[in-house]
Amino acid sequence: MLQKMSSEKGMLIIIVGLSIFFLIQRQCVSPKVSDTKPKITKVVDTIWQTKIDTFHLQTIKYKTVYVPKVVKGDNSKIVIRKKQEISEGEKHLFEEAREYKDTLHNEDIEIYSYNLLKGELLNSSLSYKLKVPREIKSTTTIEHPPIYRSGLYGFGELGGNQEQFSNISLGLQYNRKGKWFVSYRLNFSELSSVTHNVGIGIRIQ
């Protein structure tokens, strides 16, 4: 009896041991499932395209002008004269100077430069004009199809030849939304013989 219980106990231990072994093996083999969601990082960057243009200011061509020998106050208010504008009595008050003007431009901007030299720089200015986009005006025309309505019309006719007006008619016409029409006309060419006319037609275009 004791031997039987010992053998059953041993079998139970072996079964429990094998069960634990298989559970451990399965846990090691089965893939590990993660409940955490992947982190997505989005980086947005702006790439600027810098446009650099080099403008070459011309320093060769100039115009000879005359300025006062003594300048009072701000140089920007210097009186500039041409040679023919100076009288004989004023020549000792003026001396030659060089006036440089240039216009620099590309597809985006126009630059106007001005320099006045008399051994040294007397006056200088720089201005510009941006070439703004032209305004484009667009006109949209919406053409709606013509709408025809049904209606009953009355009409009369008067006709004849060069000698007399002998054709007088009265009639009614029913027009069905411009698609088709029917008409009825009484012709009083002769009172003794009134004629009745029925017509039907369709819209061609």
Buried (B, 14 or more C-beta within 10 A) or exposed (E): EEEEEEEEEEEEEEEEEEEEEEEEEEEEEEEEEEEEEEEEEEEEEEEEEEEEEEEEEEEEEBEEBBBBEEBEEEEEEBEBEEEEEBEEEEEEEBEEBBBBEBEBBEEEEEBBBEBBBBEEEBBEEEEEEEEEEEEEEEEEEEEEEEEEEEEEEEEEEEEEEEEEEEBBBEBEBEBBEBEEBEBEBBBBBEEEEEEEEEEEEEEEE
